[in-house]
Amino acid sequence: MKNITFYLLVISATGYLFICPALAKDLILEVTKKDCRRAVRHMPSADVAYKPGLDARGRWVGTADVGGGSRIKLPDVFEFNVNVDIRKYLGGPEADAAAASTAAIAADQAKSAVTAASAAVAAVEAAASEAQVIANAANTDSTNTTANAANALAEHEADPLNQEKKDAAITTAAAAAAASALAASTGADAAVLQRLSKAGRVAVDAADKASNAVEKAANATAASELAAEAISAAAVITATAAADAAATAASEAEAAAATALAAHKADPSNEVKEGDFTAATAAATIAASASAASSASAAAVVSSATIVKSTSGATRATAAKTVTTAAAEAVAASGGTAVIPNLSEGATDTVSAAGAAIVSSDANTALVKAFRDAQKYGGLNMAVGKVRFDILTGTLTFNGQPLTDPDQAMLARVCKEKLKKGF
């Protein structure tokens, strides 16, 4: 029997061996062969370990290395640091998840902003098409009126003493001048809408192709603002046309009333002529009132359009909506129809686009904040220690503390003696 008087050997329920010096004083334990086989791992003696250049009996032999052995010289000591990423204990994963969620929301909002901006620009494109139709018609009318004026002038020059031809030449010349001015004005208006609609479509396409939510929102915002300006310009065209039509109607009504008055004065006892005069006068009064109302609404449209150009975002879109409302009032007051229809719907689309762009921009702001919060937890790797292994001695330490088990080595020596005896 072999006595061990320094350590208490305890085999746990898991089968591992523990040495408890605190409990081992004055204890004598018997270690059997069976215990050794269960508790001690094989630790070969130094005399059986492989030694380069020696055989099992200690005789010198040639090296087993081909070509003179490895040319790489390994260090005798290997060292490496042990690091711990502490960000996962400080909210890093939660911040990452929040950033990912915010990014998804921002992407959805950016997509919605692009869709809304596209609808607003489509309304502008429709208005631009209508404006071009008006401009084309005005240009055609100007061409015809100019030709008529030229013919009237030629006839007058051929017969200069003919007062009728002289009056016709004067009248057609004035009409030609007015038609030319209208053609120039409507052409310029159409050009403005074409420019804004094309720019808006370019912005929408850029937003659609943008690779990130920030660029999408920025281009969607630009498109919505272009749409607001274009809708406002279309409303000015419509209101101006309505006011001009009302003024023309008032002028014609006034002329009719003057003619009826002259006829009545020439035959004051004629009741029919008196009735015509009374009706014409009432019509002229109504037309004048309509012209004044339409003109006032048109002036409000022009004023609101100025605000549109000087603002941005939701304020610009709201101002554009106000412009279209005033334009509708100008049309209603004139008693006619809008030369560019559906402006109210276009303005509604513009307001929606501006709102969606703002929501998208806010989502991007939240996204930036979320990623900055996540970055606060970056680079939090902590070096907790250094592992050192000495190849020559087999010593393995962590922060200078041994990781090998000297107690197991002692037990191995005891068991070696027991196992040699064969019991």
C-alpha positions in Angstrom: 0.0 0.0 0.0 1.2 3.5 -0.9 0.5 6.3 1.5 -0.1 9.9 0.4 0.1 12.3 3.2 0.0 15.7 1.4 -3.2 15.9 -0.6 -6.8 14.8 -0.4 -7.9 13.3 -3.7 -11.6 13.7 -4.5 -13.4 12.2 -7.5 -16.5 14.2 -8.3 -19.8 12.9 -9.7 -18.5 13.8 -13.2 -15.5 11.6 -12.8 -12.9 14.4 -12.4 -10.2 14.4 -9.8 -9.8 17.3 -7.5 -7.0 17.8 -5.0 -8.0 19.8 -1.9 -5.0 20.8 0.2 -7.1 22.5 2.8 -8.7 19.2 3.7 -5.7 17.0 3.2 -3.8 17.6 6.4 -3.0 14.5 8.4 -5.1 12.3 6.1 -3.7 9.0 4.8 -5.4 7.6 1.7 -4.8 4.4 -0.2 -4.5 4.7 -4.0 -5.2 1.6 -5.9 -4.3 0.6 -9.4 -8.0 1.0 -10.4 -8.0 4.6 -8.9 -4.9 5.4 -10.9 -6.5 4.2 -14.1 -9.6 6.2 -13.5 -8.1 9.4 -12.2 -4.6 9.9 -13.8 -4.1 10.7 -17.4 -1.1 9.2 -19.1 2.0 11.3 -18.6 5.0 9.7 -20.3 8.4 9.8 -18.6 11.1 11.9 -20.0 13.1 8.8 -21.0 10.4 7.6 -23.4 9.8 11.0 -25.1 11.0 11.3 -28.6 14.4 12.8 -28.9 15.7 13.8 -32.3 18.7 11.8 -33.5 18.2 8.9 -30.9 16.4 5.6 -31.3 14.4 3.9 -28.6 17.6 2.4 -27.0 19.3 5.8 -26.9 21.6 5.1 -29.9 22.5 7.8 -32.4 20.7 7.6 -35.7 20.3 9.7 -38.8 17.7 12.5 -38.8 14.3 11.6 -40.2 14.0 15.1 -41.8 14.1 15.0 -45.6 16.3 17.6 -47.2 18.0 18.7 -44.0 14.8 19.4 -42.0 12.6 22.4 -41.9 14.3 25.8 -42.5 11.6 27.5 -40.4 12.8 28.1 -36.9 10.0 28.1 -34.4 10.2 30.2 -31.3 10.6 28.5 -28.0 7.7 30.5 -26.5 4.3 31.3 -28.0 2.2 34.1 -26.7 -1.2 35.5 -27.6 -3.7 37.8 -26.0 -7.2 36.8 -24.9 -9.8 39.4 -25.7 -13.5 39.8 -24.8 -16.0 41.8 -26.8 -17.9 43.6 -24.0 -20.3 45.5 -26.3 -22.7 42.6 -26.2 -23.0 43.2 -22.4 -23.6 47.0 -22.8 -26.5 47.0 -25.2 -24.6 46.7 -28.5 -26.9 43.9 -30.0 -30.0 45.9 -29.0 -28.6 49.0 -30.7 -27.8 47.0 -33.8 -31.4 45.7 -33.9 -32.8 49.2 -33.4 -30.7 50.5 -36.3 -31.7 47.7 -38.6 -35.4 48.3 -37.8 -35.0 52.0 -38.3 -33.3 51.4 -41.6 -36.2 49.2 -42.8 -38.7 52.0 -41.8 -36.6 54.6 -43.6 -36.5 52.5 -46.7 -40.3 52.1 -46.7 -40.9 55.8 -46.2 -38.5 56.7 -48.9 -40.3 54.3 -51.3 -43.6 56.0 -50.4 -42.1 59.4 -50.9 -41.0 58.4 -54.4 -44.5 57.1 -55.3 -46.2 60.3 -54.0 -43.7 62.5 -55.9 -44.3 60.5 -59.1 -48.1 61.1 -58.8 -47.5 64.8 -58.3 -45.2 65.1 -61.3 -47.7 63.1 -63.4 -50.3 65.8 -62.6 -47.8 68.4 -63.6 -47.1 66.6 -66.9 -50.8 66.6 -67.7 -51.0 70.3 -66.9 -48.0 71.0 -69.1 -49.7 69.1 -72.0 -52.8 71.2 -71.6 -50.7 74.4 -71.5 -49.0 73.3 -74.7 -52.4 72.7 -76.4 -53.4 76.2 -75.4 -50.2 77.7 -76.7 -50.5 75.9 -80.0 -54.0 77.1 -80.4 -53.0 80.7 -79.6 -50.1 80.4 -82.0 -52.4 79.2 -84.8 -54.9 82.0 -84.0 -52.1 84.5 -84.1 -50.9 83.3 -87.5 -54.5 83.5 -88.9 -55.2 86.9 -87.4 -51.9 88.3 -88.7 -52.8 87.0 -92.1 -56.2 88.7 -91.9 -54.6 91.9 -90.8 -52.2 91.8 -93.8 -55.1 91.2 -96.2 -57.2 94.0 -94.7 -54.2 96.4 -94.9 -53.7 95.5 -98.5 -57.3 96.2 -99.3 -57.1 99.5 -97.5 -54.0 100.5 -99.4 -55.7 99.5 -102.6 -58.7 101.7 -101.8 -57.5 104.3 -99.2 -60.6 106.4 -99.4 -62.8 103.5 -98.4 -63.6 104.1 -94.8 -64.9 100.6 -94.2 -61.7 99.1 -95.5 -59.8 101.5 -93.4 -61.7 100.5 -90.3 -61.2 96.8 -91.1 -57.5 97.3 -91.5 -57.3 99.1 -88.1 -59.5 96.5 -86.4 -57.6 93.5 -87.8 -54.3 95.0 -87.0 -55.3 95.4 -83.4 -56.6 91.9 -83.3 -53.4 90.6 -84.8 -51.3 92.4 -82.2 -53.4 91.0 -79.3 -53.3 87.5 -80.8 -49.5 87.7 -81.1 -49.1 88.9 -77.5 -51.4 86.0 -76.4 -49.4 83.5 -78.4 -46.2 84.7 -76.9 -47.6 84.7 -73.4 -49.1 81.2 -73.6 -46.0 79.9 -75.3 -43.9 81.1 -72.4 -46.3 79.7 -69.9 -46.2 76.3 -71.7 -42.4 76.4 -71.8 -42.3 77.0 -68.0 -44.5 74.0 -67.3 -42.6 71.8 -69.7 -39.3 72.8 -68.0 -40.7 72.1 -64.5 -42.4 68.9 -65.4 -39.2 67.5 -67.1 -37.1 68.5 -64.1 -39.7 66.9 -61.8 -39.6 63.7 -63.7 -35.8 63.7 -63.7 -35.9 64.1 -59.9 -38.4 61.2 -59.5 -36.3 58.9 -61.7 -33.3 59.8 -59.7 -35.2 59.0 -56.5 -36.4 55.7 -57.9 -32.8 54.7 -58.9 -31.1 56.0 -55.7 -29.4 53.2 -53.7 -30.1 54.6 -50.3 -33.0 56.2 -48.4 -31.3 59.5 -47.9 -30.9 60.1 -51.7 -34.4 58.9 -52.4 -35.9 61.3 -49.9 -33.8 64.2 -51.2 -34.8 63.6 -54.8 -38.4 63.0 -53.8 -38.4 66.4 -51.9 -37.0 68.1 -55.0 -39.6 66.5 -57.2 -42.5 67.6 -54.9 -41.2 71.2 -54.8 -40.9 71.3 -58.5 -44.5 69.9 -58.7 -45.7 72.6 -56.3 -44.2 75.4 -58.4 -45.5 73.9 -61.6 -49.1 73.5 -60.3 -48.9 77.0 -59.0 -47.8 78.2 -62.5 -50.6 76.3 -64.1 -53.1 77.9 -61.7 -51.8 81.3 -62.7 -52.4 80.4 -66.3 -55.9 79.2 -65.6 -56.8 82.2 -63.4 -55.4 84.7 -65.9 -57.2 83.1 -68.7 -60.4 83.2 -66.7 -60.0 86.8 -65.8 -59.2 87.7 -69.4 -62.2 85.9 -70.6 -64.4 87.6 -68.0 -63.0 91.0 -69.0 -63.6 90.3 -72.6 -67.2 89.3 -71.8 -67.7 92.4 -69.7 -66.4 94.6 -72.6 -68.6 92.9 -75.1 -71.6 93.2 -72.7 -70.8 96.9 -72.3 -70.6 97.4 -76.0 -73.9 95.6 -76.5 -75.5 97.8 -73.8 -74.2 100.9 -75.6 -75.7 99.7 -78.9 -79.0 99.0 -77.2 -79.0 102.4 -75.6 -78.4 104.1 -78.9 -81.2 102.1 -80.5 -83.5 103.0 -77.7 -82.7 106.7 -77.9 -83.3 106.6 -81.6 -86.8 105.2 -81.0 -87.7 105.8 -77.4 -91.3 104.8 -77.9 -90.3 101.4 -79.1 -91.0 99.1 -76.2 -88.9 96.2 -77.8 -85.9 98.4 -78.1 -86.4 99.7 -74.6 -86.6 96.1 -73.3 -83.4 95.2 -75.2 -81.7 98.1 -73.6 -82.8 97.2 -70.2 -81.6 93.5 -70.6 -78.3 94.6 -72.1 -77.7 97.0 -69.3 -78.4 94.3 -66.7 -76.1 91.8 -68.6 -73.3 94.4 -68.7 -73.7 95.0 -65.0 -73.5 91.2 -64.3 -70.5 90.8 -66.6 -68.7 93.7 -65.0 -69.2 92.2 -61.6 -68.0 88.8 -62.8 -65.0 90.4 -64.4 -64.1 92.2 -61.2 -64.5 89.1 -59.1 -62.5 87.0 -61.5 -59.8 89.7 -61.7 -59.6 89.8 -57.9 -59.2 86.0 -57.7 -56.6 86.1 -60.4 -54.6 88.7 -58.4 -54.8 86.4 -55.4 -53.5 83.6 -57.5 -50.5 85.6 -58.6 -49.8 86.7 -55.0 -49.9 83.2 -53.7 -47.8 82.0 -56.6 -45.1 84.4 -55.4 -45.2 82.8 -52.0 -44.8 79.4 -53.5 -41.6 80.4 -55.2 -40.2 81.8 -51.9 -40.9 78.8 -49.7 -40.2 75.1 -49.6 -41.4 71.8 -48.3 -44.9 71.6 -46.9 -45.3 75.4 -46.9 -44.7 75.5 -50.6 -47.2 72.6 -51.2 -49.8 74.3 -49.0 -49.3 77.6 -50.9 -49.7 75.8 -54.2 -53.0 74.3 -52.9 -54.1 77.8 -52.0 -53.2 79.0 -55.5 -55.4 76.4 -57.1 -58.3 77.2 -54.8 -58.1 80.9 -55.9 -57.8 79.8 -59.5 -61.0 77.8 -59.2 -62.7 80.8 -57.7 -61.5 82.9 -60.6 -62.9 80.4 -63.1 -66.2 80.2 -61.2 -66.5 83.9 -61.1 -65.9 84.2 -64.9 -68.7 81.7 -65.5 -66.4 79.8 -67.9 -64.3 76.6 -67.6 -60.8 76.0 -66.6 -58.3 76.0 -69.4 -56.2 73.6 -67.5 -58.4 71.1 -65.6 -57.8 69.0 -62.5 -55.5 71.5 -60.9 -57.1 70.9 -57.5 -56.3 67.1 -57.7 -52.8 68.0 -58.8 -52.4 70.3 -55.8 -53.6 67.5 -53.5 -51.1 65.1 -55.0 -48.4 67.8 -54.4 -49.4 68.2 -50.8 -49.2 64.4 -50.3 -45.8 64.3 -52.0 -44.5 67.1 -49.8 -45.8 65.3 -46.7 -44.4 62.0 -47.7 -41.0 63.6 -48.4 -41.0 65.2 -44.9 -41.9 61.8 -43.3 -39.1 60.2 -45.3 -36.6 62.9 -44.3 -37.6 62.4 -40.6 -37.1 58.7 -40.9 -33.6 59.3 -42.3 -32.8 61.5 -39.4 -33.9 58.8 -37.0 -31.8 56.3 -39.0 -28.7 58.4 -38.6 -29.3 58.7 -34.9 -29.9 55.0 -34.5 -26.6 54.1 -36.3 -24.7 56.7 -34.2 -26.1 55.1 -31.1 -25.0 51.7 -32.4 -21.5 53.0 -33.1 -21.2 54.1 -29.5 -20.6 50.4 -28.7 -18.0 49.8 -31.3 -14.4 49.0 -30.5 -15.1 47.7 -27.0 -12.8 44.7 -27.2 -11.1 44.2 -23.8 -7.8 42.4 -23.4 -8.3 40.2 -20.3 -5.0 38.5 -20.3 -2.1 36.8 -22.1 -1.5 33.1 -22.6 2.1 32.0 -22.7 3.3 28.5 -23.7 6.9 27.4 -23.4 7.7 24.6 -25.8 10.9 23.5 -24.1 9.4 23.2 -20.6 5.7 22.6 -21.5 4.7 25.4 -19.2 1.4 27.0 -20.0 0.5 30.2 -18.1 -2.3 32.8 -18.2 -1.3 36.2 -16.9 1.6 34.5 -15.2 -0.5 31.9 -13.4 0.2 28.3 -14.3 -2.5 26.5 -16.3 -0.9 23.0 -15.9 -1.7 20.8 -13.0 1.3 19.9 -10.8 -0.9 17.8 -8.6 -1.7 15.5 -11.5 2.0 15.2 -12.2 2.6 14.2 -8.6 -0.2 11.7 -8.7 1.2 10.3 -12.0 4.5 9.5 -10.3 2.7 7.7 -7.4 0.6 5.7 -9.8 3.6 4.9 -11.9 5.2 3.1 -9.0 2.0 1.3 -8.2 1.5 0.2 -11.8 5.0 -1.1 -12.1 4.2 -3.5 -9.2 1.4 -4.9 -11.1 -1.5 -4.6 -8.5 
